Amino acid sequence: MATTIVFQNNRGEGVRIYWLNYQGRREPFQGLSLGRQHAQETYDSHPWIVTEENGRCIGLYMPEATRRQVEIRAADIPAAR
Protein backbone atom coordinates (compact mmCIF):
# COMPACT_ATOMS: atom_id res chain seq x y z
CA MET A 1 0.00 0.00 0.00
CA ALA A 2 1.35 3.43 -0.90
CA THR A 3 2.18 5.69 2.04
CA THR A 4 4.61 8.37 3.24
CA ILE A 5 7.38 8.29 5.82
CA VAL A 6 8.74 11.63 7.09
CA PHE A 7 12.24 11.85 8.55
CA GLN A 8 13.06 14.77 10.88
CA ASN A 9 16.75 15.20 11.75
CA ASN A 10 17.13 16.50 15.32
CA ARG A 11 20.33 14.51 15.89
CA GLY A 12 22.99 17.25 16.00
CA GLU A 13 24.66 16.41 12.68
CA GLY A 14 23.84 15.23 9.19
CA VAL A 15 22.45 11.79 8.40
CA ARG A 16 21.84 9.73 5.29
CA ILE A 17 18.64 7.94 4.33
CA TYR A 18 18.61 4.69 2.36
CA TRP A 19 15.94 2.37 1.03
CA LEU A 20 16.75 -1.28 1.71
CA ASN A 21 16.14 -2.89 -1.69
CA TYR A 22 14.79 -6.35 -2.52
CA GLN A 23 18.32 -7.83 -2.40
CA GLY A 24 18.97 -6.32 1.04
CA ARG A 25 21.30 -3.62 -0.30
CA ARG A 26 21.21 0.05 0.63
CA GLU A 27 19.95 2.38 -2.09
CA PRO A 28 20.90 6.00 -1.29
CA PHE A 29 17.98 8.42 -1.31
CA GLN A 30 18.64 11.55 0.72
CA GLY A 31 21.18 13.36 2.84
CA LEU A 32 19.56 15.25 5.68
CA SER A 33 21.31 18.05 7.56
CA LEU A 34 20.49 19.07 11.13
CA GLY A 35 16.99 20.47 11.56
CA ARG A 36 15.84 19.39 8.11
CA GLN A 37 12.91 17.17 7.21
CA HIS A 38 12.32 14.85 4.25
CA ALA A 39 8.99 13.31 3.24
CA GLN A 40 9.45 10.12 1.22
CA GLU A 41 6.66 8.47 -0.73
CA THR A 42 7.02 4.71 -0.35
CA TYR A 43 5.12 1.50 0.32
CA ASP A 44 4.30 0.05 3.72
CA SER A 45 6.48 -3.00 2.95
CA HIS A 46 9.67 -1.01 2.16
CA PRO A 47 12.27 -0.73 4.96
CA TRP A 48 14.32 2.46 5.36
CA ILE A 49 17.70 2.86 7.06
CA VAL A 50 19.13 6.05 8.59
CA THR A 51 22.91 6.22 9.03
CA GLU A 52 25.59 8.57 10.24
CA GLU A 53 27.54 10.30 7.47
CA ASN A 54 30.14 7.49 7.67
CA GLY A 55 27.52 4.79 7.05
CA ARG A 56 27.08 3.53 10.63
CA CYS A 57 23.44 2.51 11.06
CA ILE A 58 21.35 4.61 13.44
CA GLY A 59 18.05 2.85 12.87
CA LEU A 60 15.79 0.79 10.64
CA TYR A 61 12.28 2.11 10.07
CA MET A 62 9.20 0.58 8.50
CA PRO A 63 6.47 2.77 7.04
CA GLU A 64 2.94 2.38 8.30
CA ALA A 65 -0.37 2.32 6.45
CA THR A 66 -0.81 5.97 7.38
CA ARG A 67 1.80 8.73 7.24
CA ARG A 68 4.63 7.98 9.70
CA GLN A 69 6.81 10.65 11.35
CA VAL A 70 10.33 9.56 12.39
CA GLU A 71 12.35 11.87 14.64
CA ILE A 72 16.08 11.14 14.52
CA ARG A 73 17.73 12.11 17.81
CA ALA A 74 21.19 11.73 19.31
CA ALA A 75 19.70 9.66 22.15
CA ASP A 76 18.65 7.03 19.59
CA ILE A 77 22.25 5.93 19.08
CA PRO A 78 23.56 3.24 21.42
CA ALA A 79 26.87 3.97 23.10
CA ALA A 80 29.93 2.18 21.71
CA ARG A 81 31.08 -0.76 23.82
N, C-alpha and C positions, 0 to 999 in steps of 0.2 A: 504494500500500500504506500502510495506517495505521501511524504510528510516533510517537515523541516526540522533541522536541529540548529540551534543558535549557540555559538561559542562566544563567551565573554571573557577576555583575558584580564584578570585582576591579580596576576601572579607576581609582578614586580619586574619582569623582563619578557622578551619576545618568546613566542612558542610557534610550533609548526603543526599543521593539521593534515592528516593523511586519511584517505579511505583505505580500508583493508580489502583488497580485491579478492576475487573468487579463488585465486591460487594462494592466498594468505600473504601476499606481498603488499607493502606500503605504496600507495599511489599519492604523490604530493598534490595537495589542493590549495593550501593557503598558509602564508605566514601571517602572524597576528601579533602586532606590537602591544605593549602595555596599554590598557584602557580601551582597546579596540574590540569591536564585536564583528562577527561574521555569521550570517544566516546561510545555511547550506540546504538546498533542496536535495532530498535523498529518498530512500525507501526504508521502511521500518525494519528490514532485514539486513541492512548494510552497516557494519561496524566502522567506527571512526576512532583514530588514535591521535592523541595530542602528545607532542614531545617537546623537550627542551631544544634549543637551537642546535645542539650537538647530536641530536637523535635519541637521547635517553627518554624512554617512555614515561610520561606523567600519568596517563590514564587511557582506558578503553571505554568508549561510550556507544551505547545502542540507542538509535532513535526510538521514539514511541509513536503510537498511532496518531497522537495529536502533537502539535509543536512542542519540542523539548528545549529548555534553556539549560545550558551547561556553564557554570561559573568556574573558571580555572583560577585556583588560589595557591599561594605558596604553601599553605598548610596541607595541601593535597599530596605533597611529595614526601614519601617516607625518607627518614634519615638514613644515610649510608651506614653500613655496619662493617 
